[in-house]
Amino acid sequence: MRRWTDILWPTLEPVSDMANAQRAAEQRQDLADIAAAVIKGDEDTLVEEARRVFDAETDRRKTADVKATTYLTIAGIVAPILASITPTALVAGQGRIQTAVTVAIFLTTLAYLLGSGRWAFRTLAVSASSRLDARELIQIWTGGNPRAELAKGLLECVRLNRDGVNQKVSAIKMAHAFGWRAFVSLMIAVLVRAAWSPLAATLQAVF
C-alpha cells in the first residue's frame, strides 16, 4: 500500500539484497537458456523479432535520457530563479502568517525542483549497456548458423540491458513525480500571494 508520506515526498522503495540476488540468478538463467536454445528454422523471423525487441529497449533508454535532460535543464534554470525571488516574500507591511506561508511554499517548491534534478541526474548516471560490436559480429558470421546466432546475441544484449533500462525508467518516474509537485507547489504559491490580501480584506469586512 502506498504510504501517505509519498504524496508529500515521493520515495523509491529500496531493493533488498535478497531481491538483487534473485534478479541476478534469473538473469544468469535467462542468458543460459538463450545460449543453449536450439533454433529450428525460420531464423529470419527470429532475427526480425529479436531486433524489434532490442530496438524497443534502446528507445526506452533514449526516451528516459531525453526526459532526464529536460528535467535537469528545467531544474537548473528555475531553481536559481526561485531561490532569488523567495526573499521578495519578506516585504514591508506583510503579515507574519502570510510571510511564513509564502516562504514555506517557495522553499517546498525549491526542494521539489532539487529532488527532480537529483533523480534526473541519476537517470543519466545509469549508462551501462550491451551491444554487438565488430568482434562479436565477425564471430557470429564465421559460425555455422549466423542468423540464429545473431538473434541469440541480440536477445542476450536485451537481457543484459534490461535491469539498467528499468533503473532508468524508475528514476525518470521519480523525477517526473518531483517535477509535477514542484509545478503544483509553485501554482499554489502564486495563488496564495495573489489572493491573500483580497481574502484578508474580505474577512475583515465580514467579521
C-alpha positions in Angstrom: 0.0 0.0 0.0 1.2 3.4 -0.9 2.4 5.4 2.1 0.6 8.7 2.7 4.0 10.4 3.1 4.8 9.6 -0.6 2.1 12.1 -1.5 4.2 14.9 0.0 7.6 13.5 -0.6 7.9 10.6 -3.2 10.3 7.8 -2.3 11.5 4.8 -4.2 11.3 1.5 -2.3 14.8 0.1 -1.9 15.6 -3.3 -3.4 16.6 -5.8 -0.8 19.8 -7.9 -1.1 17.7 -11.0 -1.5 15.8 -9.4 -4.4 19.0 -8.4 -6.0 20.4 -11.9 -5.7 17.2 -13.3 -7.2 17.4 -10.9 -10.1 21.0 -11.8 -10.7 20.1 -15.5 -10.6 17.2 -15.0 -13.0 19.5 -13.1 -15.4 22.1 -15.9 -15.4 19.4 -18.5 -16.0 17.9 -16.4 -18.9 21.3 -16.0 -20.5 22.0 -19.7 -20.2 18.6 -20.5 -21.8 19.3 -18.2 -24.7 22.8 -19.6 -25.2 21.5 -23.2 -25.1 18.5 -22.7 -27.3 18.4 -24.7 -30.5 16.9 -22.7 -33.4 14.9 -24.9 -35.8 14.1 -23.0 -38.9 12.6 -19.5 -39.7 15.8 -17.7 -38.5 14.8 -14.6 -40.4 11.7 -14.1 -38.4 13.6 -14.7 -35.2 16.2 -12.1 -36.2 13.5 -9.6 -37.0 11.7 -10.1 -33.7 15.0 -10.0 -31.7 15.9 -6.8 -33.5 12.5 -5.3 -32.7 12.8 -6.1 -29.0 16.4 -4.7 -29.0 15.2 -1.5 -30.7 12.4 -1.2 -28.2 14.7 -1.4 -25.2 17.1 1.1 -26.9 14.1 3.5 -27.4 13.2 3.1 -23.7 16.7 4.1 -22.7 16.9 7.0 -25.1 13.5 8.3 -24.1 14.4 8.2 -20.4 17.7 10.1 -21.2 15.9 12.8 -23.2 13.3 13.3 -20.4 16.1 13.4 -17.8 17.9 16.0 -19.7 14.8 18.1 -20.0 14.0 17.8 -16.2 17.6 18.6 -15.4 17.6 21.7 -17.6 14.3 23.0 -16.1 15.5 22.4 -12.6 18.8 24.1 -13.3 17.1 27.2 -14.7 14.1 27.5 -12.4 15.8 26.6 -9.1 18.2 29.6 -9.0 15.4 32.0 -10.1 13.1 30.7 -7.4 15.9 31.0 -4.8 16.4 34.6 -5.8 12.8 35.6 -5.7 12.0 33.9 -2.4 13.3 36.8 -0.3 10.9 39.1 -2.0 8.2 37.5 0.1 9.6 39.4 3.0 8.1 42.7 2.1 7.2 45.5 4.4 3.6 45.6 5.7 3.0 42.0 5.1 1.7 39.9 8.0 3.9 37.3 9.7 1.5 34.5 8.8 1.4 35.4 5.1 5.2 35.7 5.0 5.7 32.4 6.7 3.2 30.6 4.4 4.6 32.1 1.3 8.2 31.4 2.2 7.3 27.8 3.2 5.6 27.2 -0.1 8.5 28.7 -2.1 11.0 26.6 -0.2 8.9 23.5 -0.7 8.8 24.2 -4.5 12.6 24.6 -4.4 13.0 21.3 -2.6 10.8 19.6 -5.2 12.8 21.1 -8.0 16.1 19.9 -6.5 14.6 16.5 -6.0 13.5 16.3 -9.6 17.0 17.4 -10.7 18.6 14.8 -8.5 16.6 11.9 -9.9 17.1 13.2 -13.5 20.9 13.2 -12.8 20.6 9.6 -11.5 18.7 8.7 -14.7 21.7 9.9 -16.8 24.2 8.3 -14.5 22.9 4.8 -15.4 24.8 4.4 -18.7 26.0 0.8 -19.0 24.6 -1.0 -22.0 25.5 -4.1 -24.1 25.5 -4.3 -27.8 27.0 -6.5 -30.5 30.3 -5.0 -31.6 32.5 -5.8 -34.6 34.3 -8.7 -32.9 31.1 -10.4 -31.9 29.6 -9.9 -35.4 32.7 -11.5 -37.0 32.5 -14.4 -34.6 28.8 -14.9 -35.4 29.3 -14.8 -39.1 32.1 -17.3 -39.1 29.9 -19.8 -37.3 27.6 -22.5 -38.7 24.2 -20.6 -38.4 24.9 -16.8 -38.4 21.3 -15.7 -38.4 20.3 -17.8 -35.4 23.4 -16.7 -33.5 22.7 -13.1 -34.4 19.2 -13.4 -32.9 20.7 -15.0 -29.8 23.3 -12.2 -29.5 20.6 -9.5 -29.8 18.4 -11.3 -27.1 21.4 -11.6 -24.8 22.0 -7.8 -25.1 18.3 -7.2 -24.4 18.5 -9.3 -21.2 21.8 -7.7 -20.1 20.4 -4.2 -20.6 17.0 -4.8 -19.0 17.9 -4.1 -15.4 19.8 -0.9 -16.3 16.9 0.3 -18.5 14.4 -0.4 -15.7 16.5 1.6 -13.3 16.5 4.5 -15.8 12.7 4.3 -16.1 12.2 4.2 -12.4 14.5 7.2 -11.9 12.8 9.2 -14.5 9.4 8.4 -13.0 10.7 9.8 -9.7 12.0 12.9 -11.5 8.5 13.4 -13.0 6.8 12.9 -9.6 9.0 15.7 -8.1 8.7 17.9 -11.1 4.9 17.7 -11.0 4.8 18.5 -7.3 7.1 21.5 -7.9 4.7 22.8 -10.5 1.7 22.4 -8.3 3.5 24.0 -5.3 4.6 26.9 -7.5 1.0 27.5 -8.6 -0.2 27.4 -5.0 2.4 29.9 -4.1 1.3 32.3 -6.9 -2.4 31.9 -5.9 -1.6 32.5 -2.2 0.3 35.7 -3.0 -2.4 36.9 -5.3 -5.4 36.0 -3.2 -4.1 36.6 0.3 -4.7 40.4 0.6 -8.2 40.4 -1.1 -9.3 37.4 1.0 -7.9 39.0 4.2 -9.7 42.3 3.4 -13.0 40.4 2.8 -12.7 38.5 6.0 -12.1 41.7 7.9 -15.1 43.4 6.4 -17.3 40.4 7.2 -16.1 39.8 10.8 
